């Protein structure tokens, strides 16, 4: 999408991408039908089901097993992955600074006021003026931010071998994304300015509530109505993989009867899957890279993780967590707007908080808040992802499949960062963290004779 998009919309899109699904099923650990076992046979001395817990298998060293897996990645590929991911740290800063410069440009040059005046001349109705202003604003911001969007989303992705699209199809996706943002963003902005005009000083509390409800709506419609705008979805044809996944779903209380495949390979080489929806919209989707590049054990490990998101209600929990952050963001926005307009509002030609010309200032203040709170939002997502990892290990019982797919994720995510680095910059657990969890699970199940 467009890196210079207003922060509120970026958060909405991030929630859409993050949400693995929603559901109300309780946590349960089950034993699915397996397609393939990748662990070595359990030696007799490792323990048996005798009612007495056997000692941990002394020959299985978790750290050594993790190091062995990480050593499977050649040094040149590790260096390439590290360079890609570490470069993202700087791009986070440049995205923030570049976006801030665009917002200040729109304010200081009077462009925002001219867009407001144009909207007021064309549309007599306040909500229509708000929507018309927002369309101008988002198109202008997207155009000004396009050089950085093009570099990050096209040039850099191809440089590191992660993108498969030529410029034409990539540009088509950008236009579709912009169209979706125009429609959804206009609805959100109209609602928010309606709140500001009606409730007075407490607008920021009500605004946070409206925004959170909007995100919930976006999560609901995203997999069914938005995702198909970018990719083709079809029923998974391989009956062996399909039936195993459905067996896992039934065992974990997920009410689905079909598995879908989407053509992610037209855009990227990355592997992914998701379990999404609720109230009859539930669906399981695997991307074709996952099916083509991964073994049955790896697919099971990935699906166990995604089912964990659903069963553990991570979409709902994430909405609550981000709702609190959104409330904090609106409180900061309320203070920041009052402070800024008292000093520069007259110079910018902005009449107050109900003036739509204030939107660049809103985006700037939100971007400052989002930039500062990045480690917090990363930690929330990373924690939920780790919970899904642990659930997935119990659901799939494929620790080696988990480790192998973690190496594939390491093609674009640094495998072995330092603890502070992981805290600040990682919104998913690192490869070492995930493989350590898998090998620890494996050791404890060797200990009880279950593997």
ChimeraX attribute file (.defattr): number of C-alpha atoms within 10 A of each C-alpha:
attribute: neighborCount
match mode: 1-to-1
recipient: residues
	/A:1	16
	/A:2	22
	/A:3	21
	/A:4	26
	/A:5	20
	/A:6	24
	/A:7	22
	/A:8	21
	/A:9	18
	/A:10	18
	/A:11	15
	/A:12	22
	/A:13	17
	/A:14	13
	/A:15	21
	/A:16	23
	/A:17	14
	/A:18	18
	/A:19	26
	/A:20	27
	/A:21	29
	/A:22	25
	/A:23	22
	/A:24	13
	/A:25	14
	/A:26	12
	/A:27	14
	/A:28	14
	/A:29	14
	/A:30	15
	/A:31	13
	/A:32	21
	/A:33	16
	/A:34	17
	/A:35	16
	/A:36	13
	/A:37	15
	/A:38	14
	/A:39	13
	/A:40	8
	/A:41	9
	/A:42	16
	/A:43	12
	/A:44	8
	/A:45	12
	/A:46	21
	/A:47	21
	/A:48	18
	/A:49	10
	/A:50	9
	/A:51	7
	/A:52	9
	/A:53	12
	/A:54	17
	/A:55	13
	/A:56	16
	/A:57	19
	/A:58	9
	/A:59	8
	/A:60	17
	/A:61	13
	/A:62	18
	/A:63	14
	/A:64	12
	/A:65	17
	/A:66	21
	/A:67	14
	/A:68	11
	/A:69	20
	/A:70	21
	/A:71	11
	/A:72	11
	/A:73	16
	/A:74	9
	/A:75	10
	/A:76	9
	/A:77	13
	/A:78	21
	/A:79	13
	/A:80	16
	/A:81	20
	/A:82	20
	/A:83	15
	/A:84	19
	/A:85	19
	/A:86	17
	/A:87	12
	/A:88	16
	/A:89	14
	/A:90	11
	/A:91	15
	/A:92	14
	/A:93	12
	/A:94	13
	/A:95	20
	/A:96	19
	/A:97	16
	/A:98	16
	/A:99	25
	/A:100	19
	/A:101	13
	/A:102	19
	/A:103	23
	/A:104	15
	/A:105	14
	/A:106	22
	/A:107	23
	/A:108	15
	/A:109	11
	/A:110	17
	/A:111	16
	/A:112	28
	/A:113	22
	/A:114	15
	/A:115	20
	/A:116	23
	/A:117	15
	/A:118	15
	/A:119	23
	/A:120	17
	/A:121	9
	/A:122	11
	/A:123	14
	/A:124	10
	/A:125	10
	/A:126	15
	/A:127	17
	/A:128	16
	/A:129	22
	/A:130	26
	/A:131	22
	/A:132	21
	/A:133	25
	/A:134	25
	/A:135	21
	/A:136	17
	/A:137	24
	/A:138	22
	/A:139	15
	/A:140	16
	/A:141	21
	/A:142	22
	/A:143	13
	/A:144	15
	/A:145	19
	/A:146	17
	/A:147	11
	/A:148	20
	/A:149	20
	/A:150	18
	/A:151	12
	/A:152	17
	/A:153	18
	/A:154	19
	/A:155	14
	/A:156	16
	/A:157	18
	/A:158	16
	/A:159	10
	/A:160	14
	/A:161	13
	/A:162	17
	/A:163	20
	/A:164	17
	/A:165	16
	/A:166	12
	/A:167	12
	/A:168	9
	/A:169	13
	/A:170	17
	/A:171	14
	/A:172	12
	/A:173	17
	/A:174	20
	/A:175	14
	/A:176	15
	/A:177	16
	/A:178	20
	/A:179	15
	/A:180	14
	/A:181	22
	/A:182	21
	/A:183	13
	/A:184	15
	/A:185	22
	/A:186	21
	/A:187	16
	/A:188	20
	/A:189	20
	/A:190	19
	/A:191	17
	/A:192	21
	/A:193	19
	/A:194	17
	/A:195	19
	/A:196	18
	/A:197	13
	/A:198	11
	/A:199	13
	/A:200	11
	/A:201	10
	/A:202	13
	/A:203	20
	/A:204	24
	/A:205	17
	/A:206	16
	/A:207	23
	/A:208	21
	/A:209	18
	/A:210	16
	/A:211	22
	/A:212	20
	/A:213	14
	/A:214	18
	/A:215	24
	/A:216	18
	/A:217	13
	/A:218	18
	/A:219	27
	/A:220	22
	/A:221	15
	/A:222	19
	/A:223	24
	/A:224	15
	/A:225	10
	/A:226	16
	/A:227	15
	/A:228	12
	/A:229	14
	/A:230	17
	/A:231	17
	/A:232	13
	/A:233	17
	/A:234	12
	/A:235	13
	/A:236	18
	/A:237	11
	/A:238	9
	/A:239	9
	/A:240	10
	/A:241	18
	/A:242	16
	/A:243	16
	/A:244	17
	/A:245	25
	/A:246	20
	/A:247	17
	/A:248	22
	/A:249	22
	/A:250	15
	/A:251	17
	/A:252	23
	/A:253	17
	/A:254	22
	/A:255	18
	/A:256	15
	/A:257	14
	/A:258	15
	/A:259	19
	/A:260	19
	/A:261	21
	/A:262	22
	/A:263	16
	/A:264	21
	/A:265	19
	/A:266	18
	/A:267	17
	/A:268	16
	/A:269	18
	/A:270	18
	/A:271	21
	/A:272	19
	/A:273	23
	/A:274	24
	/A:275	29
	/A:276	25
	/A:277	23
	/A:278	16
	/A:279	9
	/A:280	8
	/A:281	15
	/A:282	22
	/A:283	20
	/A:284	26
	/A:285	23
	/A:286	23
	/A:287	21
	/A:288	22
	/A:289	20
	/A:290	23
	/A:291	19
	/A:292	10
	/A:293	15
	/A:294	18
	/A:295	17
	/A:296	21
	/A:297	23
	/A:298	25
	/A:299	26
	/A:300	29
	/A:301	29
	/A:302	29
	/A:303	25
	/A:304	29
	/A:305	28
	/A:306	26
	/A:307	32
	/A:308	30
	/A:309	29
	/A:310	30
	/A:311	25
	/A:312	22
	/A:313	21
	/A:314	23
	/A:315	26
	/A:316	18
	/A:317	14
	/A:318	18
	/A:319	19
	/A:320	13
	/A:321	14
	/A:322	19
	/A:323	18
	/A:324	15
	/A:325	18
	/A:326	25
	/A:327	19
	/A:328	16
	/A:329	22
	/A:330	24
	/A:331	17
	/A:332	16
	/A:333	21
	/A:334	19
	/A:335	13
	/A:336	17
	/A:337	18
	/A:338	13
	/A:339	12
	/A:340	12
	/A:341	19
	/A:342	11
	/A:343	11
	/A:344	13
	/A:345	18
	/A:346	11
	/A:347	11
	/A:348	19
	/A:349	18
	/A:350	20
	/A:351	14
	/A:352	15
	/A:353	19
	/A:354	17
	/A:355	16
	/A:356	26
	/A:357	28
	/A:358	22
	/A:359	22
	/A:360	23
	/A:361	21
	/A:362	21
	/A:363	21
	/A:364	23
	/A:365	24
	/A:366	21
	/A:367	24
	/A:368	17
	/A:369	19
	/A:370	21
	/A:371	16
	/A:372	11
	/A:373	14
	/A:374	17
	/A:375	16
	/A:376	15
	/A:377	20
	/A:378	18
	/A:379	19
	/A:380	17
	/A:381	22
	/A:382	19
	/A:383	15
	/A:384	21
	/A:385	23
	/A:386	19
	/A:387	16
	/A:388	24
	/A:389	26
	/A:390	17
	/A:391	25
	/A:392	26
	/A:393	25
	/A:394	22
	/A:395	25
	/A:396	28
	/A:397	28
	/A:398	29
	/A:399	27
	/A:400	22
	/A:401	26
	/A:402	27
	/A:403	24
	/A:404	21
	/A:405	22
	/A:406	26
	/A:407	21
	/A:408	18
	/A:409	18
	/A:410	22
	/A:411	23
	/A:412	22
	/A:413	24
	/A:414	24
	/A:415	25
	/A:416	16
	/A:417	18
	/A:418	9
	/A:419	10
	/A:420	9
	/A:421	12
	/A:422	20
	/A:423	19
	/A:424	16
	/A:425	18
	/A:426	22
	/A:427	21
	/A:428	20
	/A:429	24
	/A:430	24
	/A:431	24
	/A:432	22
	/A:433	18
	/A:434	23
	/A:435	30
	/A:436	21
	/A:437	21
	/A:438	27
	/A:439	23
	/A:440	19
	/A:441	19
	/A:442	21
	/A:443	23
	/A:444	17
	/A:445	18
	/A:446	23
	/A:447	22
	/A:448	20
	/A:449	21
	/A:450	14
	/A:451	20
